[in-house]
Amino acid sequence: MIPYPEIDPVAIAIGPLKVHWYGLMYLAGFVAAWWLALKRSAKPWSPVIKSEVEDLILYCAIGVVVGGRLGYMFFYNFGELVEHPLSLFKVWEGGMSFHGGLVGVMLAATIYARKIGTTFPALIDFVAPLVPIGLGLGRIGNFIGQELWGRPTDAPWGMVFPRDPELLVRHPSQLYQAFLEGLVLFAVLWWFSSKPRPRLAVGGLFLTLYGIFRFLTEFVREPDAHIGYEWFGWMTRGQELSLPMIAAGIALLVWSYRTQPLPEGRAQKGGAQ
């Protein structure tokens, strides 16, 4: 067993004001996305130019927060939402969903694509490689906050989370997810998108790999206590939501390489660059 490196979830406290590490990780993720977007905007096939990056990150940030909160309440806590609709706004109690955030980003990308005169597929392919760093940082925030821990294990790297009422030795599944959904997914997508690809190939690869990584790590992640296991007595809600992602991602990759040409980039934007 490895001792849990207990860290105060509150990074900064000024009187009644408390800033948690989880919130700072979200902020760091958006900053990283902004910096990476600036680098990608310099590519000749980029649908976004440098001056459009800041607004793009703002739109996506709103999509992540609003979609993530709505997704959590609909996918994981619908009964509470129906009984107490105002609980939707109790963000200080925690509760965000990646799958809801994904829908929020897609809607934000649709709106912003129209604003700057590009297409939704082009913008999604631009945004997809920017996402994993934020996902990885968010999982580290979960680890520091001692939430979303893993199932009991006898592995030598298991940990006891002090906030766990059962004080069981558990998988540090947040770190598994940070590695796969953050570092590995970023490395693959950044490499894959470093050259022009058919439209929605990058987005399709993102959906496929994230869905696979999430499905696998759910086997060692403790399911939500109020939901437990669902299909077949072993499948979790996270796995249920990931299966359509995998299917959609594979379908997009096949469709993209069979039907779509390589992107034209900024030529369509004339003198805007």
PAZAPA-4460 file (N, C-alpha, C; in steps of 0.05 Angstrom, whole numbers, plus 32768, in hexadecimal, padded with zeros to 4 digits):
% residues 273
    n_x    n_y    n_z   ca_x   ca_y   ca_z    c_x    c_y    c_z   seq   type   mol
   8011   7FE8   8000   8000   8000   8000   8011   8019   8000     1      M     A
   800A   802D   7FF0   8017   8046   7FEF   8008   805A   8000     2      I     A
   8015   8069   8012   8007   807D   8023   7FFB   8092   8011     3      P     A
   7FE3   809A   8016   7FD6   80AF   8007   7FE3   80CA   800F     4      Y     A
   7FED   80D9   7FFB   7FFA   80F3   8001   7FE6   8108   8006     5      P     A
   7FDB   8107   801E   7FC4   8119   8025   7FCB   8136   8021     6      E     A
   7FBB   8144   8011   7FBE   8160   800A   7FA4   816E   8011     7      I     A
   7FA5   8185   801C   7F8D   8194   8022   7F7F   819B   8008     8      D     A
   7F66   8192   8005   7F57   8199   7FEC   7F55   81B7   7FE7     9      P     A
   7F57   81C6   7FFD   7F55   81E3   7FFA   7F71   81EE   7FF5    10      V     A
   7F75   81F9   7FDD   7F90   8203   7FD6   7F95   821F   7FE3    11      A     A
   7F80   822F   7FE3   7F83   824B   7FED   7F6A   8251   7FFD    12      I     A
   7F6E   825C   8015   7F58   8264   8026   7F5D   8281   8030    13      A     A
   7F4B   8293   8029   7F4C   82AF   8032   7F32   82B5   803F    14      I     A
   7F32   82B3   805A   7F19   82B7   8068   7F05   82A1   8060    15      G     A
   7EED   82A9   805A   7ED8   8295   8052   7EDD   828B   8035    16      P     A
   7EEE   8299   8026   7EF3   8291   800A   7F06   8279   8009    17      L     A
   7EFE   8263   7FFC   7F0F   824C   7FFA   7F11   8244   7FDC    18      K     A
   7F29   8241   7FD4   7F2F   8238   7FB8   7F39   821C   7FB9    19      V     A
   7F2B   8209   7FAD   7F33   81ED   7FAE   7F46   81E6   7F97    20      H     A
   7F56   81D2   7F9B   7F68   81C9   7F87   7F59   81C0   7F6E    21      W     A
   7F42   81B5   7F71   7F32   81AC   7F5A   7F2C   81C3   7F47    22      Y     A
   7F24   81DA   7F53   7F1E   81F1   7F43   7F37   81FC   7F36    23      G     A
   7F4D   81FC   7F44   7F66   8205   7F38   7F6F   81F3   7F21    24      L     A
   7F69   81D9   7F23   7F6F   81C6   7F0D   7F5F   81CD   7EF5    25      M     A
   7F45   81D3   7EF9   7F35   81DC   7EE2   7F41   81F4   7ED5    26      Y     A
   7F49   8208   7EE5   7F55   8220   7EDA   7F6E   821A   7ECB    27      L     A
   7F7F   8209   7ED6   7F98   8202   7EC9   7F92   81F4   7EAF    28      A     A
   7F7D   81E3   7EAE   7F76   81D6   7E95   7F6E   81E9   7E7F    29      G     A
   7F5F   81FE   7E87   7F57   8212   7E73   7F6F   8222   7E69    30      F     A
   7F81   8229   7E7B   7F9A   8237   7E73   7FAA   8226   7E60    31      V     A
   7FAD   820C   7E67   7FBC   81FA   7E55   7FAF   81F8   7E3A    32      A     A
   7F94   81F7   7E39   7F85   81F6   7E20   7F8A   820F   7E10    33      A     A
   7F8A   8226   7E1D   7F8F   823F   7E0F   7FAB   8240   7E03    34      W     A
   7FBF   8237   7E12   7FDA   8237   7E08   7FDE   8224   7DF0    35      W     A
   7FD2   820C   7DF3   7FD4   81F8   7DDD   7FC5   8202   7DC5    36      L     A
   7FAE   820F   7DC9   7F9E   8219   7DB2   7FAE   822E   7DA3    37      A     A
   7FBD   823F   7DB1   7FCE   8253   7DA3   7FE2   8245   7D91    38      L     A
   7FEE   822F   7D9B   8001   8220   7D8B   7FF3   8214   7D73    39      K     A
   7FDC   8208   7D77   7FCE   81FB   7D60   7FC4   8210   7D4C    40      R     A
   7FBD   8227   7D55   7FB3   823C   7D43   7FC8   8245   7D2F    41      S     A
   7FE2   823F   7D34   7FF7   8246   7D21   7FF9   8232   7D0A    42      A     A
   7FEC   821B   7D0C   7FED   8207   7CF7   7FDE   8212   7CDE    43      K     A
   7FE9   820C   7CC6   7FDC   8217   7CAE   7FC0   820C   7CA9    44      P     A
   7FB9   81F4   7CB4   7F9F   81E9   7CB0   7F8C   81EF   7CC8    45      W     A
   7F94   8200   7CDA   7F83   8207   7CF1   7F6B   8217   7CE9    46      S     A
   7F53   8210   7CF2   7F3B   8220   7CEC   7F38   8238   7CFE    47      P     A
   7F4A   823A   7D12   7F4A   8250   7D26   7F63   8260   7D24    48      V     A
   7F61   827A   7D24   7F79   828B   7D24   7F7E   8295   7D40    49      I     A
   7F96   82A0   7D45   7F9F   82A7   7D60   7F8B   82B9   7D6E    50      K     A
   7F80   82CD   7D60   7F6E   82E0   7D6D   7F54   82D4   7D76    51      S     A
   7F4E   82BC   7D6C   7F34   82AF   7D73   7F37   829B   7D8A    52      E     A
   7F4F   8297   7D93   7F54   8282   7DA7   7F47   8288   7DC2    53      V     A
   7F4A   82A1   7DCB   7F40   82A7   7DE6   7F22   82A3   7DE8    54      E     A
   7F13   82AD   7DD4   7EF6   82A9   7DD4   7EEF   828C   7DD2    55      D     A
   7EFE   827D   7DC3   7EF8   8260   7DC0   7EFB   8252   7DDB    56      L     A
   7F10   8258   7DEA   7F14   824C   7E04   7EFD   8255   7E18    57      I     A
   7EF5   826E   7E16   7EDF   8277   7E27   7EC5   8268   7E21    58      L     A
   7EBF   8266   7E07   7EA6   8257   7E00   7EA8   823A   7E0A    59      Y     A
   7EBF   822D   7E06   7EC2   8211   7E0F   7EC1   820F   7E2D    60      C     A
   7ECC   8222   7E3B   7ECC   8222   7E59   7EAF   8223   7E63    61      A     A
   7E9F   8234   7E57   7E83   8236   7E5E   7E75   821C   7E58    62      I     A
   7E7B   8210   7E41   7E6F   81F7   7E3A   7E76   81E1   7E4D    63      G     A
   7E8F   81E0   7E56   7E98   81CC   7E69   7E8A   81CE   7E84    64      V     A
   7E89   81E6   7E8F   7E7D   81EA   7EA9   7E5F   81E6   7EA9    65      V     A
   7E51   81F2   7E96   7E34   81EF   7E94   7E2C   81D3   7E8D    66      V     A
   7E39   81C8   7E78   7E33   81AD   7E70   7E3B   8198   7E84    67      G     A
   7E52   819D   7E92   7E5B   818A   7EA6   7E48   8188   7EBD    68      G     A
   7E3D   819F   7EC6   7E2B   81A0   7EDC   7E10   8193   7ED4    69      R     A
   7E05   819B   7EBD   7DEC   8190   7EB4   7DEF   8172   7EB0    70      L     A
   7E05   816A   7EA5   7E09   814D   7EA0   7E0A   813D   7EB9    71      G     A
   7E17   8148   7ECE   7E18   813A   7EE7   7DFC   8136   7EF3    72      Y     A
   7DEC   814C   7EF3   7DD2   814A   7EFF   7DC0   8137   7EEE    73      M     A
   7DC2   8137   7ED4   7DB1   8126   7EC4   7DBA   8109   7EC4    74      F     A
   7DD4   8105   7EC2   7DDF   80EA   7EBF   7DE2   80DB   7EDA    75      F     A
   7DE9   80EB   7EEF   7DF1   80DE   7F08   7DDF   80E6   7F20    76      Y     A
   7DD0   80FA   7F1D   7DC0   8103   7F35   7DA5   810E   7F2C    77      N     A
   7D98   8100   7F1A   7D7F   810A   7F0E   7D69   810B   7F23    78      F     A
   7D68   80F7   7F35   7D54   80F8   7F4A   7D55   8111   7F5B    79      G     A
   7D6D   8119   7F63   7D70   8132   7F72   7D68   814A   7F62    80      E     A
   7D6E   814A   7F48   7D66   8160   7F37   7D48   8163   7F36    81      L     A
   7D3A   814C   7F33   7D1D   814D   7F31   7D10   8156   7F4C    82      V     A
   7D1B   814C   7F62   7D10   8152   7F7C   7D17   816E   7F85    83      E     A
   7D30   8177   7F7F   7D39   8191   7F87   7D47   819F   7F6F    84      H     A
   7D38   81AB   7F5D   7D43   81B6   7F45   7D59   81CB   7F4A    85      P     A
   7D58   81D9   7F60   7D6C   81ED   7F66   7D87   81E1   7F6D    86      L     A
   7D88   81C7   7F71   7DA1   81B9   7F77   7DB4   81BB   7F5F    87      S     A
   7DA9   81C1   7F48   7DB9   81C4   7F30   7DCE   81DA   7F33    88      L     A
   7DC7   81EE   7F43   7DD8   8205   7F46   7DEB   8203   7F5E    89      F     A
   7DE9   81ED   7F6D   7DFA   81EA   7F85   7E15   81DF   7F7D    90      K     A
   7E24   81EE   7F6D   7E3D   81E5   7F62   7E52   81E1   7F78    91      V     A
   7E4F   81EF   7F8E   7E63   81ED   7FA4   7E62   81D1   7FB1    92      W     A
   7E4C   81C2   7FAC   7E4B   81A7   7FB7   7E59   8193   7FA5    93      E     A
   7E63   819C   7F8E   7E71   818A   7F7C   7E5E   817C   7F69    94      G     A
   7E6A   816E   7F55   7E5A   815F   7F42   7E5D   816A   7F26    95      G     A
   7E6F   815E   7F17   7E73   8165   7EFB   7E75   814B   7EEB    96      M     A
   7E6B   814B   7ED3   7E6C   8134   7EC2   7E7C   813A   7EA8    97      S     A
   7E8F   8128   7EA2   7E9E   812C   7E89   7E8C   812B   7E71    98      F     A
   7E7A   8117   7E71   7E69   8113   7E5A   7E56   812B   7E55    99      H     A
   7E4D   8137   7E6B   7E3D   814F   7E68   7E4E   8167   7E5E   100      G     A
   7E67   8168   7E69   7E79   817D   7E5F   7E80   817A   7E42   101      G     A
   7E82   8161   7E39   7E87   815C   7E1C   7E70   8167   7E0B   102      L     A
   7E57   8162   7E13   7E40   816D   7E04   7E41   818B   7E05   103      V     A
   7E48   8197   7E1C   7E4A   81B4   7E1E   7E5F   81C0   7E0C   104      G     A
   7E76   81B3   7E09   7E8B   81BD   7DF7   7E82   81BA   7DDA   105      V     A
   7E74   81A5   7DD4   7E6B   81A2   7DB8   7E57   81B8   7DB1   106      M     A
   7E45   81BF   7DC3   7E32   81D4   7DBE   7E41   81EF   7DBC   107      L     A
   7E54   81F3   7DCD   7E64   820C   7DCC   7E73   820E   7DB2   108      A     A
   7E7E   81F8   7DA9   7E8D   81F7   7D90   7E7B   81FD   7D78   109      A     A
   7E62   81F3   7D7A   7E4F   81F8   7D64   7E4A   8216   7D62   110      T     A
   7E45   8223   7D79   7E3F   8240   7D79   7E58   8250   7D70   111      I     A
   7E70   8249   7D7A   7E87   8259   7D73   7E90   8254   7D56   112      Y     A
   7E8C   823C   7D4C   7E92   8237   7D30   7E83   824A   7D1D   113      A     A
   7E69   824D   7D23   7E59   825F   7D13   7E63   827C   7D16   114      R     A
   7E6B   8283   7D2E   7E74   829F   7D33   7E8D   82A6   7D22   115      K     A
   7EA0   8293   7D20   7EB9   8299   7D12   7EB9   828F   7CF5   116      I     A
   7EA3   8284   7CEC   7EA1   827C   7CD0   7EAF   8263   7CC9   117      G     A
   7EB1   8250   7CDC   7EBD   8236   7CD5   7EA8   8221   7CDA   118      T     A
   7EB0   8207   7CD9   7E9C   81F2   7CDC   7EA0   81E4   7CF7   119      T     A
   7E8A   81D7   7D00   7E8B   81C8   7D19   7EA0   81B2   7D18   120      F     A
   7EA1   81A1   7D03   7EB6   818D   7D02   7ED3   8198   7D04   121      P     A
   7ED8   81AE   7CF6   7EF2   81BA   7CF7   7EF9   81C3   7D13   122      A     A
   7EE6   81CF   7D21   7EEB   81DA   7D3B   7EEE   81C4   7D50   123      L     A
   7EDF   81AE   7D4D   7EE1   8198   7D60   7EFC   818B   7D5D   124      I     A
   7F06   8187   7D45   7F20   817C   7D41   7F36   818E   7D4D   125      D     A
   7F31   81A8   7D4C   7F45   81BB   7D58   7F44   81B9   7D76   126      F     A
   7F2D   81B6   7D82   7F2A   81B7   7D9F   7F32   819D   7DAC   127      V     A
   7F2C   8186   7D9F   7F30   816C   7DAC   7F4B   8168   7DB9   128      A     A
   7F62   816F   7DAD   7F7C   816A   7DBA   7F81   817D   7DD1   129      P     A
   7F71   8191   7DD5   7F74   81A4   7DEB   7F68   819A   7E05   130      L     A
   7F57   8186   7E03   7F47   817E   7E19   7F55   816C   7E2D   131      V     A
   7F66   8158   7E25   7F70   8144   7E38   7F80   814F   7E4F   132      P     A
   7F90   8165   7E4B   7F9F   816F   7E61   7F8D   8178   7E78   133      I     A
   7F77   8185   7E71   7F63   818D   7E85   7F57   8175   7E92   134      G     A
   7F51   8160   7E83   7F46   8148   7E8F   7F59   813C   7EA3   135      L     A
   7F73   813A   7E9C   7F87   812F   7EAE   7F89   813F   7EC7   136      G     A
   7F8A   815A   7EC4   7F8C   816B   7EDC   7F74   8169   7EEE   137      L     A
   7F5C   8166   7EE1   7F44   8162   7EF1   7F45   8149   7F02   138      G     A
   7F4F   8133   7EF6   7F52   811B   7F06   7F65   811D   7F1D   139      R     A
   7F7A   812D   7F19   7F8D   8132   7F2F   7F7E   8142   7F45   140      I     A
   7F6D   8154   7F3C   7F5D   8163   7F50   7F4A   8150   7F5F   141      G     A
   7F3F   813C   7F52   7F2F   8128   7F5F   7F3F   8119   7F74   142      N     A
   7F58   8112   7F6D   7F6A   8104   7F7E   7F70   8114   7F97   143      F     A
   7F76   812D   7F94   7F7C   813F   7FAB   7F63   8142   7FBC   144      I     A
   7F4C   8144   7FAF   7F33   8148   7FBE   7F28   812E   7FCA   145      G     A
   7F36   8118   7FC5   7F2D   80FD   7FCF   7F11   80F7   7FC7   146      Q     A
   7F0C   80F9   7FAD   7EF2   80F2   7FA2   7EF5   80E0   7F8A   147      E     A
   7EE1   80D2   7F83   7EE1   80BF   7F6C   7EF8   80AB   7F6E   148      L     A
   7EFC   80A1   7F87   7F12   808E   7F8A   7F0B   8073   7F7F   149      W     A
   7F1E   8060   7F80   7F1B   8046   7F73   7F0F   8031   7F85   150      G     A
   7F0C   801A   7F7A   7F01   8003   7F89   7F17   7FF7   7F9A   151      R     A
   7F0E   7FE7   7FAE   7F22   7FDA   7FC0   7F35   7FC9   7FAF   152      P     A
   7F4E   7FC7   7FB8   7F63   7FB8   7FAA   7F78   7FAE   7FBE   153      T     A
   7F86   7F99   7FB6   7F9D   7F8F   7FC5   7FB7   7F95   7FB6   154      D     A
   7FB5   7FA6   7FA2   7FCD   7FAE   7F92   7FE0   7FBD   7FA5   155      A     A
   7FFA   7FBB   7FA1   800E   7FC8   7FB2   800D   7FE6   7FB0   156      P     A
   8000   7FF1   7F9B   7FFE   800E   7F99   7FE3   8019   7FA2   157      W     A
   7FD3   8008   7FAF   7FBA   8011   7FB9   7FBE   8026   7FCF   158      G     A
   7FA9   8036   7FD4   7FAA   804B   7FE8   7F91   804B   7FF9   159      M     A
   7F94   8055   8012   7F7D   805A   8023   7F78   8078   8022   160      V     A
   7F60   8080   8019   7F59   809C   8018   7F4D   80A3   8033   161      F     A
   7F59   80B7   8042   7F4F   80BD   805D   7F31   80C4   805E   162      P     A
   7F26   80CF   8048   7F0A   80D6   8049   7EF7   80BF   8043   163      R     A
   7F03   80A8   803D   7EF3   8090   8037   7EE8   8085   8052   164      D     A
   7ECE   8085   8056   7EC3   807C   806F   7ECA   805F   8076   165      P     A
   7ECF   804F   8061   7ED6   8033   8066   7EF4   802F   8069   166      E     A
   7F04   8043   8062   7F21   8042   8064   7F2D   8028   8058   167      L     A
   7F24   8022   803F   7F2D   800B   8031   7F45   8013   801F   168      L     A
   7F56   7FFF   8019   7F6C   8003   8006   7F60   8003   7FEB   169      V     A
   7F62   8019   7FDC   7F55   801C   7FC2   7F68   8023   7FAC   170      R     A
   7F5F   801E   7F93   7F6D   8027   7F7C   7F6D   8046   7F7B   171      H     A
   7F84   8052   7F76   7F84   806F   7F71   7F7B   8074   7F54   172      P     A
   7F62   806E   7F4F   7F57   806E   7F33   7F58   808A   7F27   173      S     A
   7F58   809E   7F37   7F5A   80BA   7F2C   7F74   80BD   7F1D   174      Q     A
   7F8A   80B1   7F28   7FA4   80B3   7F1B   7FA5   80A2   7F02   175      L     A
   7F97   808B   7F01   7F96   807C   7EE9   7F88   808C   7ED3   176      Y     A
   7F73   809A   7EDA   7F64   80AA   7EC7   7F74   80C2   7EBE   177      Q     A
   7F83   80CE   7ED1   7F93   80E5   7ECA   7FA8   80DC   7EB5   178      A     A
   7FB4   80C4   7EB8   7FC8   80BB   7EA6   7FBC   80B4   7E8A   179      F     A
   7FA6   80A5   7E8A   7F9B   809C   7E70   7F8C   80B3   7E62   180      L     A
   7F79   80BF   7E71   7F68   80D4   7E65   7F76   80EE   7E61   181      E     A
   7F8C   80F2   7E71   7F9B   810B   7E6F   7FB4   8108   7E5E   182      G     A
   7FC8   80FB   7E69   7FE2   80FA   7E5B   7FE2   80E9   7E42   183      L     A
   7FD8   80D1   7E43   7FD8   80BF   7E2B   7FC6   80CA   7E15   184      V     A
   7FAE   80D2   7E1C   7F9B   80DC   7E08   7FA6   80F6   7DFB   185      L     A
   7FB3   8107   7E0B   7FBE   8120   7E00   7FD5   8119   7DEC   186      F     A
   7FE7   8107   7DF4   7FFE   8100   7DE4   7FF5   80F5   7DC9   187      A     A
   7FE1   80E3   7DC9   7FD8   80D7   7DB0   7FCA   80EB   7D9F   188      V     A
   7FB8   80FC   7DAB   7FA9   810F   7D9B   7FBB   8125   7D90   189      L     A
   7FCE   812E   7DA0   7FE0   8143   7D97   7FF1   8139   7D7F   190      W     A
   7FFB   8120   7D81   800A   8115   7D6B   7FF8   8111   7D53   191      W     A
   7FE0   8106   7D57   7FCE   8100   7D40   7FC6   8119   7D32   192      F     A
   7FC2   812F   7D41   7FB8   8148   7D35   7FCE   815A   7D2C   193      S     A
   7FE7   8151   7D2E   7FFD   8162   7D25   7FFF   8164   7D07   194      S     A
   7FF0   8153   7CF9   7FEE   8155   7CDC   7FD1   8156   7CD4   195      K     A
   7FCB   8161   7CBC   7FAF   8163   7CB3   7FA2   8147   7CB3   196      P     A
   7F8A   8145   7CBD   7F7B   812C   7CBD   7F5F   8131   7CB1   197      R     A
   7F52   811D   7CA7   7F37   8122   7C9D   7F25   812D   7CB3   198      P     A
   7F11   813D   7CAC   7F00   8149   7CBF   7EF3   8134   7CD2   199      R     A
   7EF3   813A   7CEB   7EE8   812B   7D01   7EF8   8112   7D08   200      L     A
   7F0F   810E   7CFB   7F20   80F7   7D03   7F2C   80FC   7D1F   201      A     A
   7F35   8114   7D24   7F40   811A   7D3F   7F2A   8118   7D54   202      V     A
   7F13   8123   7D4F   7EFD   8121   7D61   7EF4   8104   7D66   203      G     A
   7EF4   80F5   7D50   7EED   80D8   7D52   7F01   80C9   7D63   204      G     A
   7F1A   80CF   7D60   7F2F   80C1   7D6F   7F2C   80C9   7D8D   205      L     A
   7F26   80E2   7D92   7F22   80EB   7DAE   7F0C   80DB   7DBB   206      F     A
   7EF5   80D9   7DAE   7EDE   80CB   7DB9   7EE5   80AD   7DBE   207      L     A
   7EF2   80A1   7DAA   7EF9   8085   7DAC   7F0B   807F   7DC4   208      T     A
   7F21   808E   7DC5   7F35   8089   7DDA   7F2B   8090   7DF6   209      L     A
   7F1E   80A7   7DF8   7F14   80AE   7E12   7F00   8099   7E1C   210      Y     A
   7EEE   8092   7E0A   7EDA   807E   7E11   7EE6   8064   7E1A   211      G     A
   7EFB   805B   7E0C   7F08   8042   7E14   7F16   8045   7E2F   212      I     A
   7F25   805B   7E32   7F34   805F   7E4B   7F20   8061   7E63   213      F     A
   7F0B   8070   7E5F   7EF7   8073   7E75   7EEA   8058   7E7B   214      R     A
   7EE3   8049   7E67   7ED6   8030   7E6B   7EE8   801D   7E7B   215      F     A
   7F02   801D   7E74   7F14   800B   7E82   7F19   8013   7E9F   216      L     A
   7F1D   802D   7EA4   7F23   8036   7EBF   7F0B   8034   7ED1   217      T     A
   7EF3   8033   7EC6   7EDB   8030   7ED6   7EDB   8015   7EE4   218      E     A
   7EEA   8001   7EDA   7EEC   7FE7   7EE7   7EFA   7FE9   7F02   219      F     A
   7F0A   7FFD   7F06   7F18   8000   7F20   7F0F   8019   7F2F   220      V     A
   7EFB   8027   7F25   7EF1   803F   7F33   7ED7   8037   7F42   221      R     A
   7ED5   8041   7F5A   7EBD   803B   7F6A   7EA5   804A   7F5D   222      E     A
   7E8F   803B   7F57   7E78   8048   7F4B   7E6A   805A   7F60   223      P     A
   7E5A   806D   7F56   7E4C   807F   7F68   7E3A   806F   7F7A   224      D     A
   7E3B   8075   7F94   7E2D   8065   7FA8   7E0F   8064   7FA3   225      A     A
   7E03   807A   7F99   7DE6   807B   7F96   7DDE   806F   7F7B   226      H     A
   7DF1   8066   7F6A   7DEB   805A   7F51   7DF4   803D   7F50   227      I     A
   7E0D   8038   7F59   7E17   801D   7F59   7E1B   8012   7F3E   228      G     A
   7E19   7FF7   7F3C   7E1C   7FEA   7F22   7E01   7FE7   7F14   229      Y     A
   7E01   7FE8   7EFA   7DE8   7FE7   7EEB   7DE7   7FCE   7ED9   230      E     A
   7DEC   7FD1   7EBF   7DEA   7FBB   7EAD   7DFA   7FA3   7EB5   231      W     A
   7DEF   7F8C   7EB4   7DFC   7F73   7EB9   7E08   7F70   7ED5   232      F     A
   7E02   7F83   7EE7   7E0C   7F83   7F02   7E29   7F8B   7F05   233      G     A
   7E35   7F95   7EEF   7E51   7F9E   7EF1   7E57   7FB8   7EE2   234      W     A
   7E45   7FC1   7ED0   7E4B   7FD9   7EC1   7E43   7FF2   7ED0   235      M     A
   7E54   8006   7ED0   7E4F   801F   7EDE   7E42   8033   7ECB   236      T     A
   7E38   8049   7ED6   7E2C   805E   7EC6   7E41   806A   7EB3   237      R     A
   7E59   806D   7EBD   7E6F   8078   7EAC   7E74   8067   7E94   238      G     A
   7E73   804D   7E98   7E77   803A   7E81   7E5F   803C   7E6E   239      Q     A
   7E47   803E   7E78   7E30   8041   7E67   7E33   805A   7E55   240      E     A
   7E3C   8070   7E60   7E3E   8088   7E51   7E56   8088   7E3E   241      L     A
   7E6A   8076   7E43   7E81   8075   7E32   7E7D   8063   7E1A   242      S     A
   7E6C   804F   7E1C   7E68   803E   7E05   7E5E   804D   7DEC   243      L     A
   7E4B   805F   7DEE   7E43   806E   7DD6   7E5A   807F   7DCB   244      P     A
   7E6B   8089   7DDD   7E82   8098   7DD4   7E95   8087   7DC2   245      M     A
   7E9A   806F   7DCB   7EAB   805D   7DBC   7E9F   8057   7DA1   246      I     A
   7E86   8051   7DA1   7E78   804A   7D87   7E78   8062   7D75   247      A     A
   7E72   807A   7D7F   7E71   8092   7D6F   7E8D   8099   7D65   248      A     A
   7EA1   8096   7D76   7EBC   809C   7D6E   7EC6   808A   7D57   249      G     A
   7EC1   8070   7D59   7EC9   805E   7D44   7EBA   8064   7D2A   250      I     A
   7EA0   806A   7D2C   7E90   8070   7D14   7E9B   8089   7D07   251      A     A
   7EA2   809E   7D17   7EAD   80B7   7D0C   7EC7   80B2   7CFE   252      L     A
   7ED9   80A2   7D0A   7EF3   809C   7CFD   7EEF   808E   7CE2   253      L     A
   7EDE   807A   7CE1   7ED9   806C   7CC8   7ECD   807F   7CB3   254      V     A
   7EB8   808E   7CBB   7EAB   80A1   7CA9   7EBF   80B6   7C9F   255      W     A
   7ECF   80C0   7CB2   7EE2   80D6   7CAB   7EF6   80CD   7C96   256      S     A
   7F02   80B6   7C9A   7F17   80AD   7C87   7F0B   80A4   7C6D   257      Y     A
   7EF2   809C   7C6D   7EE5   8093   7C54   7EDA   80AA   7C43   258      R     A
   7ED2   80C0   7C50   7EC2   80D4   7C42   7ECE   80F0   7C42   259      T     A
   7EDF   80F6   7C56   7EE7   8112   7C5A   7F03   8118   7C4E   260      Q     A
   7F06   8130   7C41   7F20   8138   7C38   7F30   8144   7C4E   261      P     A
   7F4A   814A   7C49   7F5A   8157   7C5D   7F50   8174   7C60   262      L     A
   7F53   8180   7C77   7F49   819C   7C7C   7F58   81B0   7C6B   263      P     A
   7F4A   81C5   7C63   7F56   81DA   7C54   7F63   81F0   7C65   264      E     A
   7F5C   81F1   7C7E   7F68   8204   7C91   7F5E   8220   7C8D   265      G     A
   7F70   8233   7C8E   7F68   824F   7C8F   7F63   825C   7C74   266      R     A
   7F68   824D   7C5F   7F64   825A   7C45   7F48   8265   7C42   267      A     A
   7F34   8258   7C4F   7F19   8261   7C4D   7F14   827A   7C5C   268      Q     A
   7F27   8283   7C6D   7F23   829B   7C7D   7F2F   82B3   7C71   269      K     A
   7F3A   82B0   7C59   7F44   82C7   7C4A   7F59   82D6   7C5A   270      G     A
   7F56   82F1   7C5C   7F6A   8302   7C68   7F67   8302   7C87   271      G     A
   7F56   82F2   7C93   7F52   82F3   7CAF   7F6C   82EC   7CBF   272      A     A
   7F7E   82DC   7CB2   7F96   82D5   7CC1   7FAA   82EB   7CBF   273      Q     A
***
